[in-house]
């Protein structure tokens, strides 16, 4: 299959739509005017609406130039932070249905608690908003969503991951992601297990992206097994 061809598959399009619906780009400016961005993923639990991302994204927001922060279509206050994981690159924010409506987004749910981690070789879908797709025209900032699907190929005690092999991958849109793409900005993006129940497949949130290597084309993520439904972390 040539690089100009892609799969036009209805189920894959639905997966992409689901993934994009429950996360949004967050961006901020440093004191030198440089813009940075990450991704925040939304999760609804029995007791809260949470925003999930990385500690390094949360720290970037706090250390910015205080000119305001944007999450999706809504203004965002980084002081809404609930907790930072003591060891892993994870952080949580307190959000609301009103905020999700303003941001133009939805929230993922999970059927069991805590969220189950993906197993080795299990199919996953993941995505986020890389800085390479960020466009700034005057005061307006827009982002493109990048997503991937495949099997877990990297596993550790507190991490799971996938090697993308972009040269050998099959695109699902007409705009193909180039090999060794710089995917910084996907940090905080969702990773879903592909779950089948009674012949019906669905995506279930399982982990949060925290690292992307352009050299090895590897995306690593932190499972959410230590997340409590109030947004704190448990050992």
Order of alpha helices (4+ residues) and beta strands (2+ residues): alpha-beta-beta-beta-alpha-beta-beta-beta-beta-alpha-beta-beta-beta-beta-beta-beta-beta-beta-beta
